[in-house]
């Protein structure tokens, strides 16, 4: 079942950070067509904010 637009799960900041770093190092390892790594596709707004060079409050404590 798909989530409603306003009911996104809380960000797993540590998991998102790890998934983005893994994806940057070896993008061919992930089945993007199948929306993997999942944590990246569950939280598109923070990913886009990072890509735009903006700060993401949930990730600031991770350094």
mmCIF file as Biopython writes it, N, C-alpha, C and O atoms, coordinates in Angstrom:
data_model
#
loop_
_atom_site.group_PDB
_atom_site.id
_atom_site.type_symbol
_atom_site.label_atom_id
_atom_site.label_alt_id
_atom_site.label_comp_id
_atom_site.label_asym_id
_atom_site.label_entity_id
_atom_site.label_seq_id
_atom_site.pdbx_PDB_ins_code
_atom_site.Cartn_x
_atom_site.Cartn_y
_atom_site.Cartn_z
_atom_site.occupancy
_atom_site.B_iso_or_equiv
_atom_site.auth_seq_id
_atom_site.auth_asym_id
_atom_site.pdbx_PDB_model_num
ATOM 1   N N  . UNK A ? 1  ? 0.844  -1.168 0.000   1.0 0.0 1  A 1 
ATOM 2   C CA . UNK A ? 1  ? 0.000  0.000  0.000   1.0 0.0 1  A 1 
ATOM 3   C C  . UNK A ? 1  ? 0.896  1.240  0.000   1.0 0.0 1  A 1 
ATOM 4   O O  . UNK A ? 1  ? 1.880  1.289  0.738   1.0 0.0 1  A 1 
ATOM 5   N N  . UNK A ? 2  ? 0.576  2.210  -0.795  1.0 0.0 2  A 1 
ATOM 6   C CA . UNK A ? 2  ? 1.365  3.448  -0.898  1.0 0.0 2  A 1 
ATOM 7   C C  . UNK A ? 2  ? 0.998  4.393  0.233   1.0 0.0 2  A 1 
ATOM 8   O O  . UNK A ? 2  ? -0.142 4.415  0.699   1.0 0.0 2  A 1 
ATOM 9   N N  . UNK A ? 3  ? 1.969  5.166  0.663   1.0 0.0 3  A 1 
ATOM 10  C CA . UNK A ? 3  ? 1.733  6.164  1.701   1.0 0.0 3  A 1 
ATOM 11  C C  . UNK A ? 3  ? 1.120  7.414  1.107   1.0 0.0 3  A 1 
ATOM 12  O O  . UNK A ? 3  ? 1.386  7.766  -0.042  1.0 0.0 3  A 1 
ATOM 13  N N  . UNK A ? 4  ? 0.304  8.078  1.895   1.0 0.0 4  A 1 
ATOM 14  C CA . UNK A ? 4  ? -0.243 9.367  1.473   1.0 0.0 4  A 1 
ATOM 15  C C  . UNK A ? 4  ? 0.879  10.387 1.464   1.0 0.0 4  A 1 
ATOM 16  O O  . UNK A ? 4  ? 1.887  10.211 2.147   1.0 0.0 4  A 1 
ATOM 17  N N  . UNK A ? 5  ? 0.713  11.434 0.707   1.0 0.0 5  A 1 
ATOM 18  C CA . UNK A ? 5  ? 1.762  12.442 0.516   1.0 0.0 5  A 1 
ATOM 19  C C  . UNK A ? 5  ? 2.254  13.031 1.830   1.0 0.0 5  A 1 
ATOM 20  O O  . UNK A ? 5  ? 3.451  13.294 1.951   1.0 0.0 5  A 1 
ATOM 21  N N  . UNK A ? 6  ? 1.407  13.248 2.805   1.0 0.0 6  A 1 
ATOM 22  C CA . UNK A ? 6  ? 1.816  13.895 4.035   1.0 0.0 6  A 1 
ATOM 23  C C  . UNK A ? 6  ? 2.198  12.943 5.150   1.0 0.0 6  A 1 
ATOM 24  O O  . UNK A ? 6  ? 2.468  13.400 6.260   1.0 0.0 6  A 1 
ATOM 25  N N  . UNK A ? 7  ? 2.232  11.638 4.909   1.0 0.0 7  A 1 
ATOM 26  C CA . UNK A ? 7  ? 2.479  10.692 5.988   1.0 0.0 7  A 1 
ATOM 27  C C  . UNK A ? 7  ? 3.778  9.916  5.786   1.0 0.0 7  A 1 
ATOM 28  O O  . UNK A ? 7  ? 3.801  8.694  5.933   1.0 0.0 7  A 1 
ATOM 29  N N  . UNK A ? 8  ? 4.834  10.605 5.457   1.0 0.0 8  A 1 
ATOM 30  C CA . UNK A ? 8  ? 6.120  9.948  5.252   1.0 0.0 8  A 1 
ATOM 31  C C  . UNK A ? 8  ? 6.672  9.447  6.578   1.0 0.0 8  A 1 
ATOM 32  O O  . UNK A ? 8  ? 6.429  10.041 7.628   1.0 0.0 8  A 1 
ATOM 33  N N  . UNK A ? 9  ? 7.409  8.358  6.518   1.0 0.0 9  A 1 
ATOM 34  C CA . UNK A ? 9  ? 8.043  7.811  7.710   1.0 0.0 9  A 1 
ATOM 35  C C  . UNK A ? 9  ? 9.145  8.755  8.171   1.0 0.0 9  A 1 
ATOM 36  O O  . UNK A ? 9  ? 9.700  9.498  7.362   1.0 0.0 9  A 1 
ATOM 37  N N  . UNK A ? 10 ? 9.470  8.735  9.466   1.0 0.0 10 A 1 
ATOM 38  C CA . UNK A ? 10 ? 10.566 9.566  9.935   1.0 0.0 10 A 1 
ATOM 39  C C  . UNK A ? 10 ? 11.868 9.166  9.247   1.0 0.0 10 A 1 
ATOM 40  O O  . UNK A ? 10 ? 12.053 8.010  8.866   1.0 0.0 10 A 1 
ATOM 41  N N  . UNK A ? 11 ? 12.758 10.128 9.095   1.0 0.0 11 A 1 
ATOM 42  C CA . UNK A ? 11 ? 14.024 9.873  8.410   1.0 0.0 11 A 1 
ATOM 43  C C  . UNK A ? 11 ? 14.958 9.073  9.302   1.0 0.0 11 A 1 
ATOM 44  O O  . UNK A ? 11 ? 15.205 9.443  10.450  1.0 0.0 11 A 1 
ATOM 45  N N  . UNK A ? 12 ? 15.469 7.984  8.772   1.0 0.0 12 A 1 
ATOM 46  C CA . UNK A ? 12 ? 16.552 7.243  9.408   1.0 0.0 12 A 1 
ATOM 47  C C  . UNK A ? 12 ? 17.827 7.906  8.898   1.0 0.0 12 A 1 
ATOM 48  O O  . UNK A ? 12 ? 18.399 7.474  7.898   1.0 0.0 12 A 1 
ATOM 49  N N  . UNK A ? 13 ? 18.267 8.950  9.583   1.0 0.0 13 A 1 
ATOM 50  C CA . UNK A ? 13 ? 19.371 9.766  9.107   1.0 0.0 13 A 1 
ATOM 51  C C  . UNK A ? 13 ? 20.637 8.940  8.887   1.0 0.0 13 A 1 
ATOM 52  O O  . UNK A ? 13 ? 21.320 9.106  7.877   1.0 0.0 13 A 1 
ATOM 53  N N  . UNK A ? 14 ? 20.945 8.066  9.814   1.0 0.0 14 A 1 
ATOM 54  C CA . UNK A ? 14 ? 22.151 7.243  9.683   1.0 0.0 14 A 1 
ATOM 55  C C  . UNK A ? 14 ? 22.038 6.318  8.474   1.0 0.0 14 A 1 
ATOM 56  O O  . UNK A ? 14 ? 22.998 6.162  7.718   1.0 0.0 14 A 1 
ATOM 57  N N  . UNK A ? 15 ? 20.862 5.701  8.288   1.0 0.0 15 A 1 
ATOM 58  C CA . UNK A ? 15 ? 20.653 4.811  7.151   1.0 0.0 15 A 1 
ATOM 59  C C  . UNK A ? 15 ? 20.698 5.553  5.823   1.0 0.0 15 A 1 
ATOM 60  O O  . UNK A ? 15 ? 21.254 5.056  4.844   1.0 0.0 15 A 1 
ATOM 61  N N  . UNK A ? 16 ? 20.106 6.752  5.796   1.0 0.0 16 A 1 
ATOM 62  C CA . UNK A ? 16 ? 20.110 7.559  4.576   1.0 0.0 16 A 1 
ATOM 63  C C  . UNK A ? 16 ? 21.534 7.963  4.210   1.0 0.0 16 A 1 
ATOM 64  O O  . UNK A ? 16 ? 21.926 7.880  3.046   1.0 0.0 16 A 1 
ATOM 65  N N  . UNK A ? 17 ? 22.297 8.395  5.188   1.0 0.0 17 A 1 
ATOM 66  C CA . UNK A ? 17 ? 23.693 8.789  4.955   1.0 0.0 17 A 1 
ATOM 67  C C  . UNK A ? 17 ? 24.494 7.616  4.396   1.0 0.0 17 A 1 
ATOM 68  O O  . UNK A ? 17 ? 25.220 7.766  3.413   1.0 0.0 17 A 1 
ATOM 69  N N  . UNK A ? 18 ? 24.357 6.446  5.027   1.0 0.0 18 A 1 
ATOM 70  C CA . UNK A ? 18 ? 25.089 5.260  4.581   1.0 0.0 18 A 1 
ATOM 71  C C  . UNK A ? 18 ? 24.679 4.869  3.153   1.0 0.0 18 A 1 
ATOM 72  O O  . UNK A ? 18 ? 25.531 4.559  2.320   1.0 0.0 18 A 1 
ATOM 73  N N  . UNK A ? 19 ? 23.371 4.887  2.880   1.0 0.0 19 A 1 
ATOM 74  C CA . UNK A ? 19 ? 22.888 4.510  1.548   1.0 0.0 19 A 1 
ATOM 75  C C  . UNK A ? 19 ? 23.393 5.470  0.479   1.0 0.0 19 A 1 
ATOM 76  O O  . UNK A ? 19 ? 23.778 5.036  -0.607  1.0 0.0 19 A 1 
ATOM 77  N N  . UNK A ? 20 ? 23.398 6.773  0.771   1.0 0.0 20 A 1 
ATOM 78  C CA . UNK A ? 20 ? 23.886 7.748  -0.210  1.0 0.0 20 A 1 
ATOM 79  C C  . UNK A ? 20 ? 25.379 7.573  -0.470  1.0 0.0 20 A 1 
ATOM 80  O O  . UNK A ? 20 ? 25.821 7.668  -1.615  1.0 0.0 20 A 1 
ATOM 81  N N  . UNK A ? 21 ? 26.158 7.317  0.576   1.0 0.0 21 A 1 
ATOM 82  C CA . UNK A ? 21 ? 27.596 7.104  0.392   1.0 0.0 21 A 1 
ATOM 83  C C  . UNK A ? 21 ? 27.860 5.813  -0.383  1.0 0.0 21 A 1 
ATOM 84  O O  . UNK A ? 21 ? 28.722 5.785  -1.262  1.0 0.0 21 A 1 
ATOM 85  N N  . UNK A ? 22 ? 27.123 4.742  -0.064  1.0 0.0 22 A 1 
ATOM 86  C CA . UNK A ? 22 ? 27.264 3.485  -0.801  1.0 0.0 22 A 1 
ATOM 87  C C  . UNK A ? 22 ? 26.895 3.667  -2.264  1.0 0.0 22 A 1 
ATOM 88  O O  . UNK A ? 22 ? 27.579 3.161  -3.154  1.0 0.0 22 A 1 
ATOM 89  N N  . UNK A ? 23 ? 25.803 4.397  -2.508  1.0 0.0 23 A 1 
ATOM 90  C CA . UNK A ? 23 ? 25.346 4.623  -3.876  1.0 0.0 23 A 1 
ATOM 91  C C  . UNK A ? 23 ? 26.364 5.450  -4.657  1.0 0.0 23 A 1 
ATOM 92  O O  . UNK A ? 23 ? 26.588 5.205  -5.842  1.0 0.0 23 A 1 
ATOM 93  N N  . UNK A ? 24 ? 26.984 6.433  -3.989  1.0 0.0 24 A 1 
ATOM 94  C CA . UNK A ? 24 ? 27.996 7.257  -4.653  1.0 0.0 24 A 1 
ATOM 95  C C  . UNK A ? 24 ? 29.208 6.416  -5.047  1.0 0.0 24 A 1 
ATOM 96  O O  . UNK A ? 24 ? 29.762 6.594  -6.132  1.0 0.0 24 A 1 
ATOM 97  N N  . UNK A ? 25 ? 29.618 5.507  -4.173  1.0 0.0 25 A 1 
ATOM 98  C CA . UNK A ? 25 ? 30.801 4.679  -4.431  1.0 0.0 25 A 1 
ATOM 99  C C  . UNK A ? 25 ? 30.554 3.636  -5.518  1.0 0.0 25 A 1 
ATOM 100 O O  . UNK A ? 25 ? 31.395 3.444  -6.396  1.0 0.0 25 A 1 
ATOM 101 N N  . UNK A ? 26 ? 29.415 2.967  -5.462  1.0 0.0 26 A 1 
ATOM 102 C CA . UNK A ? 26 ? 29.135 1.870  -6.401  1.0 0.0 26 A 1 
ATOM 103 C C  . UNK A ? 26 ? 27.686 1.918  -6.883  1.0 0.0 26 A 1 
ATOM 104 O O  . UNK A ? 26 ? 26.879 1.086  -6.470  1.0 0.0 26 A 1 
ATOM 105 N N  . UNK A ? 27 ? 27.344 2.866  -7.740  1.0 0.0 27 A 1 
ATOM 106 C CA . UNK A ? 27 ? 25.950 3.004  -8.174  1.0 0.0 27 A 1 
ATOM 107 C C  . UNK A ? 27 ? 25.434 1.789  -8.949  1.0 0.0 27 A 1 
ATOM 108 O O  . UNK A ? 27 ? 24.237 1.506  -8.906  1.0 0.0 27 A 1 
ATOM 109 N N  . UNK A ? 28 ? 26.297 1.073  -9.650  1.0 0.0 28 A 1 
ATOM 110 C CA . UNK A ? 28 ? 25.849 -0.071 -10.435 1.0 0.0 28 A 1 
ATOM 111 C C  . UNK A ? 28 ? 25.389 -1.243 -9.601  1.0 0.0 28 A 1 
ATOM 112 O O  . UNK A ? 28 ? 24.795 -2.182 -10.130 1.0 0.0 28 A 1 
ATOM 113 N N  . UNK A ? 29 ? 25.647 -1.210 -8.332  1.0 0.0 29 A 1 
ATOM 114 C CA . UNK A ? 29 ? 25.286 -2.304 -7.435  1.0 0.0 29 A 1 
ATOM 115 C C  . UNK A ? 29 ? 23.807 -2.283 -7.046  1.0 0.0 29 A 1 
ATOM 116 O O  . UNK A ? 29 ? 23.281 -3.273 -6.537  1.0 0.0 29 A 1 
ATOM 117 N N  . UNK A ? 30 ? 23.145 -1.163 -7.285  1.0 0.0 30 A 1 
ATOM 118 C CA . UNK A ? 30 ? 21.758 -1.008 -6.853  1.0 0.0 30 A 1 
ATOM 119 C C  . UNK A ? 30 ? 20.791 -1.102 -8.025  1.0 0.0 30 A 1 
ATOM 120 O O  . UNK A ? 30 ? 21.082 -0.627 -9.123  1.0 0.0 30 A 1 
ATOM 121 N N  . UNK A ? 31 ? 19.646 -1.714 -7.784  1.0 0.0 31 A 1 
ATOM 122 C CA . UNK A ? 31 ? 18.590 -1.833 -8.793  1.0 0.0 31 A 1 
ATOM 123 C C  . UNK A ? 31 ? 17.675 -0.621 -8.674  1.0 0.0 31 A 1 
ATOM 124 O O  . UNK A ? 31 ? 16.595 -0.704 -8.088  1.0 0.0 31 A 1 
ATOM 125 N N  . UNK A ? 32 ? 18.112 0.504  -9.234  1.0 0.0 32 A 1 
ATOM 126 C CA . UNK A ? 32 ? 17.356 1.752  -9.126  1.0 0.0 32 A 1 
ATOM 127 C C  . UNK A ? 32 ? 15.953 1.583  -9.691  1.0 0.0 32 A 1 
ATOM 128 O O  . UNK A ? 32 ? 15.001 2.187  -9.197  1.0 0.0 32 A 1 
ATOM 129 N N  . UNK A ? 33 ? 15.828 0.763  -10.722 1.0 0.0 33 A 1 
ATOM 130 C CA . UNK A ? 33 ? 14.519 0.487  -11.311 1.0 0.0 33 A 1 
ATOM 131 C C  . UNK A ? 33 ? 13.564 -0.087 -10.257 1.0 0.0 33 A 1 
ATOM 132 O O  . UNK A ? 33 ? 12.352 0.117  -10.330 1.0 0.0 33 A 1 
ATOM 133 N N  . UNK A ? 34 ? 14.116 -0.796 -9.291  1.0 0.0 34 A 1 
ATOM 134 C CA . UNK A ? 34 ? 13.297 -1.390 -8.224  1.0 0.0 34 A 1 
ATOM 135 C C  . UNK A ? 34 ? 13.293 -0.494 -6.984  1.0 0.0 34 A 1 
ATOM 136 O O  . UNK A ? 34 ? 12.932 -0.931 -5.891  1.0 0.0 34 A 1 
ATOM 137 N N  . UNK A ? 35 ? 13.701 0.763  -7.170  1.0 0.0 35 A 1 
ATOM 138 C CA . UNK A ? 35 ? 13.725 1.761  -6.102  1.0 0.0 35 A 1 
ATOM 139 C C  . UNK A ? 35 ? 14.647 1.350  -4.952  1.0 0.0 35 A 1 
ATOM 140 O O  . UNK A ? 35 ? 14.277 1.410  -3.780  1.0 0.0 35 A 1 
ATOM 141 N N  . UNK A ? 36 ? 15.834 0.940  -5.321  1.0 0.0 36 A 1 
ATOM 142 C CA . UNK A ? 36 ? 16.863 0.607  -4.340  1.0 0.0 36 A 1 
ATOM 143 C C  . UNK A ? 36 ? 18.002 1.588  -4.484  1.0 0.0 36 A 1 
ATOM 144 O O  . UNK A ? 36 ? 18.285 1.975  -5.617  1.0 0.0 36 A 1 
ATOM 145 N N  . UNK A ? 37 ? 18.662 2.014  -3.469  1.0 0.0 37 A 1 
ATOM 146 C CA . UNK A ? 37 ? 18.449 1.696  -2.064  1.0 0.0 37 A 1 
ATOM 147 C C  . UNK A ? 37 ? 17.157 2.342  -1.534  1.0 0.0 37 A 1 
ATOM 148 O O  . UNK A ? 37 ? 16.885 3.519  -1.768  1.0 0.0 37 A 1 
ATOM 149 N N  . UNK A ? 38 ? 16.397 1.552  -0.834  1.0 0.0 38 A 1 
ATOM 150 C CA . UNK A ? 38 ? 15.055 1.927  -0.422  1.0 0.0 38 A 1 
ATOM 151 C C  . UNK A ? 38 ? 15.005 3.228  0.380   1.0 0.0 38 A 1 
ATOM 152 O O  . UNK A ? 38 ? 14.149 4.077  0.127   1.0 0.0 38 A 1 
ATOM 153 N N  . UNK A ? 39 ? 15.916 3.393  1.347   1.0 0.0 39 A 1 
ATOM 154 C CA . UNK A ? 39 ? 15.879 4.587  2.201   1.0 0.0 39 A 1 
ATOM 155 C C  . UNK A ? 39 ? 16.025 5.869  1.373   1.0 0.0 39 A 1 
ATOM 156 O O  . UNK A ? 39 ? 15.487 6.907  1.761   1.0 0.0 39 A 1 
ATOM 157 N N  . UNK A ? 40 ? 16.728 5.821  0.263   1.0 0.0 40 A 1 
ATOM 158 C CA . UNK A ? 40 ? 16.890 6.993  -0.602  1.0 0.0 40 A 1 
ATOM 159 C C  . UNK A ? 40 ? 15.563 7.348  -1.267  1.0 0.0 40 A 1 
ATOM 160 O O  . UNK A ? 40 ? 15.209 8.523  -1.365  1.0 0.0 40 A 1 
ATOM 161 N N  . UNK A ? 41 ? 14.838 6.343  -1.720  1.0 0.0 41 A 1 
ATOM 162 C CA . UNK A ? 41 ? 13.566 6.585  -2.405  1.0 0.0 41 A 1 
ATOM 163 C C  . UNK A ? 41 ? 12.420 6.867  -1.437  1.0 0.0 41 A 1 
ATOM 164 O O  . UNK A ? 41 ? 11.393 7.410  -1.844  1.0 0.0 41 A 1 
ATOM 165 N N  . UNK A ? 42 ? 12.580 6.510  -0.169  1.0 0.0 42 A 1 
ATOM 166 C CA . UNK A ? 42 ? 11.549 6.818  0.821   1.0 0.0 42 A 1 
ATOM 167 C C  . UNK A ? 42 ? 11.610 8.274  1.257   1.0 0.0 42 A 1 
ATOM 168 O O  . UNK A ? 42 ? 10.624 8.812  1.760   1.0 0.0 42 A 1 
ATOM 169 N N  . UNK A ? 43 ? 12.762 8.917  1.069   1.0 0.0 43 A 1 
ATOM 170 C CA . UNK A ? 43 ? 12.954 10.292 1.526   1.0 0.0 43 A 1 
ATOM 171 C C  . UNK A ? 43 ? 13.554 11.154 0.416   1.0 0.0 43 A 1 
ATOM 172 O O  . UNK A ? 43 ? 14.701 11.587 0.531   1.0 0.0 43 A 1 
ATOM 173 N N  . UNK A ? 44 ? 12.807 11.409 -0.647  1.0 0.0 44 A 1 
ATOM 174 C CA . UNK A ? 44 ? 13.371 12.166 -1.767  1.0 0.0 44 A 1 
ATOM 175 C C  . UNK A ? 44 ? 13.683 13.628 -1.431  1.0 0.0 44 A 1 
ATOM 176 O O  . UNK A ? 44 ? 14.626 14.189 -1.989  1.0 0.0 44 A 1 
ATOM 177 N N  . UNK A ? 45 ? 12.924 14.251 -0.543  1.0 0.0 45 A 1 
ATOM 178 C CA . UNK A ? 45 ? 13.162 15.664 -0.245  1.0 0.0 45 A 1 
ATOM 179 C C  . UNK A ? 45 ? 14.553 15.901 0.361   1.0 0.0 45 A 1 
ATOM 180 O O  . UNK A ? 45 ? 15.268 16.775 -0.128  1.0 0.0 45 A 1 
ATOM 181 N N  . UNK A ? 46 ? 14.968 15.168 1.397   1.0 0.0 46 A 1 
ATOM 182 C CA . UNK A ? 46 ? 16.321 15.398 1.915   1.0 0.0 46 A 1 
ATOM 183 C C  . UNK A ? 46 ? 17.406 15.100 0.883   1.0 0.0 46 A 1 
ATOM 184 O O  . UNK A ? 46 ? 18.437 15.772 0.853   1.0 0.0 46 A 1 
ATOM 185 N N  . UNK A ? 47 ? 17.177 14.102 0.044   1.0 0.0 47 A 1 
ATOM 186 C CA . UNK A ? 47 ? 18.158 13.770 -1.000  1.0 0.0 47 A 1 
ATOM 187 C C  . UNK A ? 47 ? 18.284 14.933 -1.978  1.0 0.0 47 A 1 
ATOM 188 O O  . UNK A ? 47 ? 19.394 15.315 -2.351  1.0 0.0 47 A 1 
ATOM 189 N N  . UNK A ? 48 ? 17.161 15.493 -2.392  1.0 0.0 48 A 1 
ATOM 190 C CA . UNK A ? 48 ? 17.189 16.626 -3.310  1.0 0.0 48 A 1 
ATOM 191 C C  . UNK A ? 48 ? 17.789 17.870 -2.650  1.0 0.0 48 A 1 
ATOM 192 O O  . UNK A ? 48 ? 18.488 18.644 -3.303  1.0 0.0 48 A 1 
ATOM 193 N N  . UNK A ? 49 ? 17.518 18.060 -1.365  1.0 0.0 49 A 1 
ATOM 194 C CA . UNK A ? 49 ? 18.109 19.196 -0.652  1.0 0.0 49 A 1 
ATOM 195 C C  . UNK A ? 49 ? 19.633 19.066 -0.608  1.0 0.0 49 A 1 
ATOM 196 O O  . UNK A ? 49 ? 20.348 20.047 -0.814  1.0 0.0 49 A 1 
ATOM 197 N N  . UNK A ? 50 ? 20.124 17.864 -0.342  1.0 0.0 50 A 1 
ATOM 198 C CA . UNK A ? 50 ? 21.570 17.628 -0.340  1.0 0.0 50 A 1 
ATOM 199 C C  . UNK A ? 50 ? 22.155 17.880 -1.720  1.0 0.0 50 A 1 
ATOM 200 O O  . UNK A ? 50 ? 23.216 18.492 -1.846  1.0 0.0 50 A 1 
ATOM 201 N N  . UNK A ? 51 ? 21.469 17.411 -2.754  1.0 0.0 51 A 1 
ATOM 202 C CA . UNK A ? 51 ? 21.946 17.593 -4.124  1.0 0.0 51 A 1 
ATOM 203 C C  . UNK A ? 51 ? 21.996 19.072 -4.500  1.0 0.0 51 A 1 
ATOM 204 O O  . UNK A ? 51 ? 22.830 19.481 -5.308  1.0 0.0 51 A 1 
ATOM 205 N N  . UNK A ? 52 ? 21.112 19.867 -3.921  1.0 0.0 52 A 1 
ATOM 206 C CA . UNK A ? 52 ? 21.073 21.297 -4.209  1.0 0.0 52 A 1 
ATOM 207 C C  . UNK A ? 52 ? 22.034 22.091 -3.319  1.0 0.0 52 A 1 
ATOM 208 O O  . UNK A ? 52 ? 22.121 23.313 -3.431  1.0 0.0 52 A 1 
ATOM 209 N N  . UNK A ? 53 ? 22.750 21.396 -2.439  1.0 0.0 53 A 1 
ATOM 210 C CA . UNK A ? 53 ? 23.706 22.065 -1.571  1.0 0.0 53 A 1 
ATOM 211 C C  . UNK A ? 53 ? 23.077 22.697 -0.344  1.0 0.0 53 A 1 
ATOM 212 O O  . UNK A ? 53 ? 23.704 23.529 0.313   1.0 0.0 53 A 1 
ATOM 213 N N  . UNK A ? 54 ? 21.864 22.319 -0.029  1.0 0.0 54 A 1 
ATOM 214 C CA . UNK A ? 54 ? 21.182 22.860 1.149   1.0 0.0 54 A 1 
ATOM 215 C C  . UNK A ? 54 ? 21.428 21.962 2.356   1.0 0.0 54 A 1 
ATOM 216 O O  . UNK A ? 54 ? 21.759 20.785 2.208   1.0 0.0 54 A 1 
ATOM 217 N N  . UNK A ? 55 ? 21.265 22.519 3.536   1.0 0.0 55 A 1 
ATOM 218 C CA . UNK A ? 55 ? 21.433 21.715 4.745   1.0 0.0 55 A 1 
ATOM 219 C C  . UNK A ? 55 ? 20.151 20.931 5.014   1.0 0.0 55 A 1 
ATOM 220 O O  . UNK A ? 55 ? 19.048 21.361 4.675   1.0 0.0 55 A 1 
ATOM 221 N N  . UNK A ? 56 ? 20.329 19.793 5.621   1.0 0.0 56 A 1 
ATOM 222 C CA . UNK A ? 56 ? 19.204 18.947 6.011   1.0 0.0 56 A 1 
ATOM 223 C C  . UNK A ? 56 ? 19.294 18.778 7.523   1.0 0.0 56 A 1 
ATOM 224 O O  . UNK A ? 56 ? 20.186 18.090 8.020   1.0 0.0 56 A 1 
ATOM 225 N N  . UNK A ? 57 ? 18.368 19.407 8.261   1.0 0.0 57 A 1 
ATOM 226 C CA . UNK A ? 57 ? 18.461 19.382 9.723   1.0 0.0 57 A 1 
ATOM 227 C C  . UNK A ? 57 ? 18.634 17.976 10.322  1.0 0.0 57 A 1 
ATOM 228 O O  . UNK A ? 57 ? 19.394 17.806 11.275  1.0 0.0 57 A 1 
ATOM 229 N N  . UNK A ? 58 ? 17.953 16.988 9.784   1.0 0.0 58 A 1 
ATOM 230 C CA . UNK A ? 58 ? 18.040 15.631 10.328  1.0 0.0 58 A 1 
ATOM 231 C C  . UNK A ? 58 ? 19.427 15.021 10.148  1.0 0.0 58 A 1 
ATOM 232 O O  . UNK A ? 58 ? 19.792 14.096 10.873  1.0 0.0 58 A 1 
ATOM 233 N N  . UNK A ? 59 ? 20.203 15.526 9.192   1.0 0.0 59 A 1 
ATOM 234 C CA . UNK A ? 59 ? 21.522 14.965 8.925   1.0 0.0 59 A 1 
ATOM 235 C C  . UNK A ? 59 ? 22.652 15.802 9.508   1.0 0.0 59 A 1 
ATOM 236 O O  . UNK A ? 59 ? 23.802 15.364 9.486   1.0 0.0 59 A 1 
ATOM 237 N N  . UNK A ? 60 ? 22.365 16.986 10.025  1.0 0.0 60 A 1 
ATOM 238 C CA . UNK A ? 60 ? 23.408 17.870 10.526  1.0 0.0 60 A 1 
ATOM 239 C C  . UNK A ? 60 ? 24.196 17.255 11.675  1.0 0.0 60 A 1 
ATOM 240 O O  . UNK A ? 60 ? 25.399 17.490 11.790  1.0 0.0 60 A 1 
ATOM 241 N N  . UNK A ? 61 ? 23.548 16.482 12.518  1.0 0.0 61 A 1 
ATOM 242 C CA . UNK A ? 61 ? 24.248 15.899 13.665  1.0 0.0 61 A 1 
ATOM 243 C C  . UNK A ? 61 ? 25.205 14.781 13.264  1.0 0.0 61 A 1 
ATOM 244 O O  . UNK A ? 61 ? 26.037 14.361 14.068  1.0 0.0 61 A 1 
ATOM 245 N N  . UNK A ? 62 ? 25.095 14.299 12.033  1.0 0.0 62 A 1 
ATOM 246 C CA . UNK A ? 62 ? 25.956 13.204 11.582  1.0 0.0 62 A 1 
ATOM 247 C C  . UNK A ? 62 ? 27.291 13.692 11.014  1.0 0.0 62 A 1 
ATOM 248 O O  . UNK A ? 62 ? 28.226 12.907 10.854  1.0 0.0 62 A 1 
ATOM 249 N N  . UNK A ? 63 ? 27.372 14.979 10.714  1.0 0.0 63 A 1 
ATOM 250 C CA . UNK A ? 63 ? 28.627 15.521 10.212  1.0 0.0 63 A 1 
ATOM 251 C C  . UNK A ? 63 ? 28.869 15.362 8.766   1.0 0.0 63 A 1 
ATOM 252 O O  . UNK A ? 63 ? 29.906 15.793 8.262   1.0 0.0 63 A 1 
#
